[in-house]
């Protein structure tokens, strides 16, 4: 991870754990931190905005990712806020033109 991120040691460990679990459980294409933490403007009260691009998303997969994130947030006393997109949504859907995705493309830090 880029060192300019404004994250505590606990947040870095939580992100590493989440990445490990998600990549071993799902077909993850990309993960990026965006928002105040990626810009180096975050503080101890800021959440960690995390974009997760997954090959295929279903309601069940999305629910599992939220549950895993919740458990890691509890274990590390963090506040990771995932935003989940499928590859199809980003390649062919309107999300590729959304303001949120444009911000993620501009300031997102791959993890």
C-alpha positions, 0 to 999 in steps of 0.5 A: 500500500502507498505510504501517503495514506492516512491510516493507523496501524490497526487500519492497515492490518484490517485492510490487509486481512480483508484483502487476504480473505476476500481474494481467497474467497471471491474472484476479486478484480480490484480493490482501491481505497478512496476518499479522505484516507487516500488523499492523506486527509483522514483522521481517526474518525474517518472511515476507510472508503474501499472500492471492490470490483468483483467478477460477478456479483450476486446479492448473496456474494455482496451480503457475504462481503459486507458480513466479512467486512463487519467482522473485520471492523469489529476485530480491528476496531475500524470502519471500512465502508465497502462499495462493491461493483461487478466487472459488467457494471463498470464495463457496460453499465452506467456506473462507469460514468458515475461521479463516484466511479470517476472519483475512485479512478482519479484518487483511488489507491490500489491495495 
